[in-house]
Amino acid sequence: MKKLKCISFDEELELIDVESTFTRGLPNLSIVGLANTAIKESIERIKATLLSCDFNFPARKITINLSPSGIPKRGSHFDLAIAVLILCQNEELDEFFVVGELGLDGSIKSTNELFSLLLFLSTKVKKAKIVVPKSIAIKAAMIPNLEIYALENLNQVLEFFKEKKYEKFKLKQTHPLFENPLILNDEIFIRNKDFTLDFIDVKGQNQAKKACLIAALGMHNVLFEGSPGSGKSMCAKRLVYIMPPQSLNEVLMQNAYMSLNSKDCEFKQMRVFRHPHHTSTRASIFGGGAKNAKIGEVALANGGVLFFDEFPHFSKEVIESLREPLEDCKIHISRVNSKITYETKFAFIAAQNPCPCGNLFSKELTCHCSENEIKKYKTRISSPIMDRIDLYVAMDEVDKNDRASLSSKEMSDMVFEAFVFQKKRGQKEFNGKLKDEDLKKFCLLENSAKDTLDLAINRYKFSQRAINKILKVARTCADFTQSESIEKSHILEALSFRVKNEFL
């Protein structure tokens, strides 16, 4: 029995062993292991290709098994692996991933999903050796964590696998982004050095900037509420520029998700920023489709920022559907032909006016909204959604005497120093995405801090989710002061950012 490796992408990325046996019997080629129609059709395609290339098809019964056999497989990129097993039936094969579609002239072609598969593979297997079509090789060589071997036709396949001329077809990793990476705890990170949108443009709003620092470091959810023109959108759009450096795995996963959205991969230093309009449909935001599960905005924002401007104007269905992605950091999409789970570890930023006309907080302009209109506007955001907001910021009214304070570069440096302190603690997740069982390990309270939190709980009747949110925000505040434990001042600062109606 001979064996090569391939990959399949249905409910999730699966590593597939392509096995072959040659036994006595009537000449026949069969493929088993829950292969779909595209793979079944490859039988005739491979036969025709090998015969057109003057290869004598073995007079044996050939069985190709795609293992694990209980997982459905799809895609014509299995062609090359099957053909190699037939061509090299008497050769010792080293462990390679082999992907590519065969043309009838013996050429090796790429497929629509192939680059996405390579990106997902790079997040699963370190230094995977993979044979790819030459047409996609230069683009594939941009992906770190893979050893790329480029083949153009079946003649090169024989040269590669029979004559073992591996180095001749090997490509070097080419993307400059990964040449001088940052190493923390043996993990590779890529730091952003682009500050196109600068917080120096935001005048005043010191409380909002502090909230942005906390949200950036801890990947916390934020709600900005204020009059039109107070700087809500400006703060939200600049947040992504000061966030911690991305790990190599985050960069790869972000681009893998983008490739599923039919976008070219750019391997940017900066984290992703997604900003859907309030008229967007539920399917476009959460993913869907008639038959296949397509990726949506909440998954595309993974590792970055998802910004909802004019939050109450989104449909009620969209707003309430945010509960699971914000709480579980995952989105499950089920359709007739596929079921898939995407990660949704993003900082959710929402902005809204205090009332329909926007002048409720203004000292100079008059609010013309009735009490019922304001109540109706506010209640579009339900309590369960508000409970998932870590930081609430009432934006200050713009004043002509307001001055610029911190720049994005300065804020990024502050976040980076705190991020390094966090990593030295051995913490894998951002503070805002810590699981409940990790709180006892990383959110250690001093006695005075515990007393203060207990007093607030007894007075304001916080839910358990709200208590956990307070602890996570306090942990982030403590990281900025590089404190091993959470102090009273950190709890008070976290409490100052809770939604104000909780204190009424």
Secondary structure, DSSP 8 states (H G I E B T S, - for coil): -EEEEEEEESSSEEEEEEEEEEESSS-EEEEESSB-HHHHTHHHHHHHHHHHTT----SSEEEEEEESTTS-B--GGGHHHHHHHHHTTTS-----EE--EE-TTSBEE--TTHHHHHHHHHHHSTTEEEEEEHHHHHHHTTSTTEEEEEE-BHHHHHHHHTS--HHHHEE----GGGSS-EEETTEEEE-----SS-GGGS-S-HHHHHHHHHHHHHT--EEEE--TTSSHHHHHHHHGGGS--EEHHHHHHHHHHHHHTT------SS--EE---TT--HHHHH-B-SSS-B--HHHHTTTSEEEESSGGGS-HHHHHTTHHHHHHSEEEEE-SS-EEEEE---EEEEEE-SSSSS-TT-SSS-----HHHHHHHHTTS-HHHHTT-SEEEE-----TT------HHHHHHHHHHHHHHHHHTT--S-GGG--GGGHHHH--B-HHHHHHHHHHHHHH---HHHHHHHHHHHHHHHHHTT-SSB-HHHHHHHHHTS-GGGG-
